[in-house]
Amino acid sequence: MNKHKIAIIGSGPAGYAAAIYTSRADIDTTIYAGEEPGGQLTKTTEIENYPGVMGKTGPELMLIMQEQATKFGAKMVYETVSDLDKLRSEYDGVILAMGASPRLLGVGEEKYWGKGFSTCAVCDSAFYRGKNVCVVGGGDAAIEDAVALTKFATHVTIFVRGSEFRASKIMQKRVEANSDKITVMWKTNLKKIEGDRVETLTLDIDGKEEVVKTDGLFFAIGHKPATDFLKNTKVEMDTEGYVKPGNGVWPTMTTVEGVFVAGDCSDHRYRQAATAAGTGVQAALDIERWLESK
């Protein structure tokens, strides 16, 4: 009897966790890792909130996951998939685990990853104990991040592009409840970041330039799932491009038979390494049982 063959698109925590399970289940597993494997964790410094992992950086954790997956037989292909239908014809099943990328402003922020700049307050707020930090954004995520940061930071300033929040009323009340630690700056656009680390920010405040000092900068302006190549397929997505899971008895199967999904490309709520790995395991168990049922 021939081995079942599956492809996993993506090489972050979801993809690697799925590969560890499928390869250990004696399923011929190929990981399409793209040109820059590892996902968002490759831009993360010290890991403190992944269970069982302390004192390692994001890239180190991803390398360990990759080694664990390949130890059990998973194969790495450093290519970006652009045609799901073609891939589906070559394999018995596919797991989508491409992840999502935080939206950026293009003001030089990318060189400050791990140097005072972050897009995940839940992940990194503890590093800013006793510091003054800034959050860019006007939606629920920005307020959620700002409130999370108040548990550690001395003060949080939110830069809002418009003259009012886009966030829900209940979230706005949380800003009011933390008014001693949160300041809101309206009609404020970030124009430039300077320093060896994030040290000074050049702002456009209602047409006037101002330079402020800060110890940390967080973006909360949304994420973009890496699903553009799925637009002309039968995989159903929501209005933001996140893949919709749930096809009958298989919770992680998409609207296409044999195509499953895991991780941040279907999760616009949690976006944590641990939750991504968990859904990777779920997708692996689903695809294994689905293959056995055929």
C-alpha positions as CSV (number, residue, x, y, z in Angstrom):
1,M,0.0,0.0,0.0
2,N,1.4,3.4,-1.0
3,K,2.0,6.0,1.7
4,H,-0.4,9.0,1.8
5,K,1.3,12.2,0.6
6,I,0.4,15.6,2.0
7,A,1.7,19.1,1.6
8,I,1.9,21.7,4.3
9,I,2.0,25.3,3.0
10,G,3.8,27.4,5.7
11,S,6.6,27.0,8.1
12,G,5.6,28.8,11.3
13,P,4.4,27.1,14.5
14,A,1.2,25.9,12.8
15,G,3.0,24.3,9.9
16,Y,5.8,22.7,11.9
17,A,3.4,21.4,14.6
18,A,1.2,19.8,11.9
19,A,4.3,18.3,10.2
20,I,5.6,16.8,13.5
21,Y,2.2,15.0,13.9
22,T,1.7,13.9,10.3
23,S,5.3,12.7,9.8
24,R,5.1,10.7,13.1
25,A,1.9,9.2,11.8
26,D,3.9,7.8,8.8
27,I,2.4,10.2,6.3
28,D,4.7,11.4,3.6
29,T,4.9,15.1,4.5
30,T,6.4,18.0,2.5
31,I,6.6,21.5,4.0
32,Y,6.5,24.3,1.5
33,A,8.4,26.8,3.6
34,G,8.6,29.8,1.2
35,E,11.7,31.8,0.7
36,E,11.9,33.0,4.4
37,P,10.9,30.1,6.6
38,G,9.8,30.5,10.2
39,G,7.0,32.9,10.1
40,Q,6.6,35.9,12.4
41,L,8.5,34.4,15.2
42,T,11.7,34.9,13.2
43,K,11.3,38.6,14.1
44,T,10.8,38.0,17.8
45,T,13.5,38.2,20.4
46,E,13.3,36.4,23.7
47,I,10.4,33.9,24.0
48,E,8.6,34.0,27.4
49,N,5.0,33.0,26.7
50,Y,5.4,29.7,24.8
51,P,4.8,26.8,27.2
52,G,7.9,25.0,28.2
53,V,10.3,27.4,26.4
54,M,12.4,30.0,28.2
55,G,15.6,31.7,27.3
56,K,15.3,31.2,23.5
57,T,14.7,33.6,20.7
58,G,12.0,33.2,18.1
59,P,14.4,32.0,15.4
60,E,15.9,29.4,17.8
61,L,12.4,28.1,18.6
62,M,11.5,27.8,14.9
63,L,14.8,26.0,14.1
64,I,14.1,23.5,16.9
65,M,10.5,22.9,15.5
66,Q,12.0,22.4,12.0
67,E,14.5,19.9,13.3
68,Q,11.8,18.0,15.1
69,A,9.6,17.8,12.0
70,T,12.5,16.7,9.7
71,K,13.7,14.2,12.3
72,F,10.5,12.2,11.7
73,G,10.8,12.5,7.9
74,A,9.1,15.7,6.9
75,K,10.8,17.3,3.8
76,M,11.5,21.0,3.4
77,V,10.9,22.8,0.1
78,Y,12.0,26.4,0.0
79,E,9.4,27.6,-2.6
80,T,6.3,29.7,-2.4
81,V,3.1,28.1,-3.5
82,S,1.1,30.1,-6.0
83,D,-1.3,27.4,-7.5
84,L,-3.3,25.4,-4.9
85,D,-5.2,23.4,-7.5
86,K,-1.9,22.2,-9.1
87,L,-0.6,21.3,-5.6
88,R,-3.8,19.5,-4.7
89,S,-3.5,17.3,-7.8
90,E,0.0,16.2,-6.7
91,Y,-0.9,15.3,-3.0
92,D,-3.6,13.4,-1.2
93,G,-4.2,16.4,1.1
94,V,-3.0,19.9,1.9
95,I,-2.8,21.9,5.1
96,L,-2.8,25.7,4.7
97,A,-0.6,27.3,7.4
98,M,0.7,30.5,5.7
99,G,0.1,32.8,8.6
100,A,-0.6,36.5,8.6
101,S,1.6,39.5,8.6
102,P,1.1,42.7,10.7
103,R,0.3,45.8,8.6
104,L,3.1,48.3,8.7
105,L,3.4,52.0,7.8
106,G,6.6,52.0,5.9
107,V,8.3,54.7,8.1
108,G,11.5,52.7,8.7
109,E,9.9,50.5,11.4
110,E,11.3,47.2,10.1
111,K,14.8,47.8,11.2
112,Y,13.6,48.2,14.8
113,W,12.1,44.7,15.2
114,G,13.3,43.6,18.7
115,K,14.8,47.1,19.3
116,G,11.8,48.8,20.8
117,F,9.3,48.0,18.0
118,S,6.6,45.3,18.2
119,T,3.3,44.4,16.7
120,C,2.2,42.2,19.7
121,A,1.7,43.8,23.0
122,V,0.4,40.6,24.5
123,C,3.7,39.0,23.6
124,D,6.1,41.8,24.5
125,S,4.5,44.1,27.1
126,A,6.5,42.5,30.0
127,F,9.7,43.9,28.4
128,Y,8.5,47.4,29.0
129,R,8.1,47.4,32.8
130,G,8.4,51.0,34.1
131,K,8.7,52.4,30.5
132,N,6.8,55.0,28.5
133,V,5.5,53.5,25.3
134,C,3.3,54.4,22.3
135,V,0.6,52.5,20.4
136,V,-0.4,53.3,16.8
137,G,-4.0,52.5,15.9
138,G,-7.6,53.5,16.6
139,G,-9.5,50.2,16.7
140,D,-10.3,47.5,19.3
141,A,-6.8,46.0,18.9
142,A,-5.1,49.3,19.7
143,I,-7.1,49.8,22.8
144,E,-6.6,46.1,23.9
145,D,-2.9,46.5,23.4
146,A,-2.8,49.8,25.3
147,V,-4.7,48.3,28.2
148,A,-2.4,45.3,28.3
149,L,0.6,47.5,28.3
150,T,-0.6,49.5,31.3
151,K,0.0,46.4,33.5
152,F,3.8,47.0,32.9
153,A,4.5,50.3,31.4
154,T,4.4,53.6,33.4
155,H,2.4,55.4,30.7
156,V,0.9,54.6,27.3
157,T,0.2,57.1,24.5
158,I,-2.2,56.1,21.7
159,F,-1.7,57.8,18.3
160,V,-5.0,57.9,16.4
161,R,-5.0,59.1,12.8
162,G,-8.5,60.5,12.9
163,S,-10.5,62.6,15.4
164,E,-12.3,59.6,17.0
165,F,-11.8,55.9,17.7
166,R,-13.0,53.2,15.3
167,A,-13.1,50.9,18.4
168,S,-16.4,49.7,19.9
169,K,-17.9,51.7,22.7
170,I,-17.1,49.1,25.4
171,M,-13.4,49.3,24.4
172,Q,-13.4,53.1,24.5
173,K,-14.7,52.9,28.1
174,R,-11.5,50.9,28.9
175,V,-9.5,53.9,27.9
176,E,-11.5,56.1,30.1
177,A,-11.1,53.7,33.0
178,N,-7.3,53.8,32.5
179,S,-7.1,57.6,31.9
180,D,-4.4,57.9,34.6
181,K,-2.1,55.7,32.5
182,I,-3.3,56.2,28.9
183,T,-3.2,59.4,26.8
184,V,-4.8,59.7,23.4
185,M,-3.3,62.0,20.7
186,W,-5.9,62.7,17.9
187,K,-5.1,63.5,14.3
188,T,-1.7,62.1,14.7
189,N,0.4,60.4,12.1
190,L,3.8,58.8,12.6
191,K,6.3,60.0,10.1
192,K,9.8,58.9,11.3
193,I,11.6,56.7,13.9
194,E,15.1,57.5,15.0
195,G,17.7,56.1,17.4
196,D,19.8,52.9,17.7
197,R,16.7,51.6,19.3
198,V,13.3,53.3,19.1
199,E,14.1,56.5,20.9
200,T,12.4,59.5,19.1
201,L,9.3,59.7,16.9
202,T,8.5,62.4,14.4
203,L,4.8,63.0,14.3
204,D,2.4,65.0,12.2
205,I,-0.2,66.3,14.5
206,D,-3.0,68.0,12.6
207,G,-0.5,69.4,10.1
208,K,2.2,70.4,12.6
209,E,5.4,68.5,13.1
210,E,6.4,67.4,16.6
211,V,9.2,65.1,17.9
212,V,8.6,63.0,21.0
213,K,10.7,60.6,23.0
214,T,9.6,57.0,23.8
215,D,10.9,53.7,25.1
216,G,8.8,51.5,22.9
217,L,6.5,51.5,19.9
218,F,3.6,49.1,19.1
219,F,1.6,48.9,15.9
220,A,-2.0,47.8,16.1
221,I,-3.3,48.6,12.7
222,G,-4.4,45.1,11.6
223,H,-3.0,42.0,10.0
224,K,-3.0,40.7,6.4
225,P,-3.4,36.9,6.0
226,A,-1.1,35.4,3.3
227,T,-4.0,34.1,1.3
228,D,-3.9,36.2,-1.9
229,F,-3.1,33.0,-4.0
230,L,-6.4,31.5,-2.8
231,K,-8.6,34.2,-4.3
232,N,-9.4,32.3,-7.5
233,T,-9.9,29.0,-5.8
234,K,-13.0,27.5,-4.1
235,V,-11.5,28.0,-0.6
236,E,-14.0,30.2,1.2
237,M,-12.6,33.3,3.0
238,D,-14.1,36.1,5.0
239,T,-14.0,39.7,3.9
240,E,-10.6,40.3,5.3
241,G,-9.1,37.2,3.6
242,Y,-9.0,34.8,6.5
243,V,-9.7,31.2,5.5
244,K,-13.0,29.8,7.0
245,P,-12.6,26.4,8.5
246,G,-15.3,23.9,9.3
247,N,-16.5,21.4,6.7
248,G,-18.9,18.9,8.1
249,V,-17.3,16.4,10.6
250,W,-13.8,17.9,10.0
251,P,-13.5,21.2,11.9
252,T,-10.2,22.2,10.2
253,M,-11.2,21.3,6.7
254,T,-12.0,24.2,4.4
255,T,-14.7,24.3,1.8
256,V,-12.4,22.3,-0.5
257,E,-12.3,18.6,0.1
258,G,-8.9,17.5,1.4
259,V,-7.7,21.1,2.1
260,F,-7.3,21.9,5.8
261,V,-6.3,25.1,7.5
262,A,-4.3,26.0,10.7
263,G,-2.8,29.0,12.3
264,D,-3.0,32.7,11.8
265,C,-4.3,32.6,8.2
266,S,-7.6,31.5,9.7
267,D,-7.3,33.2,13.1
268,H,-7.9,37.0,13.4
269,R,-8.5,36.9,17.1
270,Y,-5.6,35.2,19.0
271,R,-2.6,35.2,16.7
272,Q,-0.2,33.5,19.3
273,A,2.5,31.0,18.6
274,A,0.9,28.5,21.0
275,T,-2.6,28.8,19.5
276,A,-1.2,28.4,16.0
277,A,0.7,25.3,17.1
278,G,-2.5,23.9,18.6
279,T,-4.5,24.4,15.5
280,G,-1.6,22.8,13.5
281,V,-2.0,19.7,15.7
282,Q,-5.8,19.8,15.1
283,A,-5.4,20.0,11.3
284,A,-2.8,17.1,11.4
285,L,-5.2,14.9,13.4
286,D,-8.1,15.8,11.1
287,I,-6.2,15.1,7.9
288,E,-4.8,11.8,9.2
289,R,-8.3,10.6,10.1
290,W,-9.8,11.9,6.9
291,L,-7.2,10.0,4.9
292,E,-7.9,6.8,6.9
293,S,-11.7,7.3,6.2
294,K,-11.2,7.4,2.4
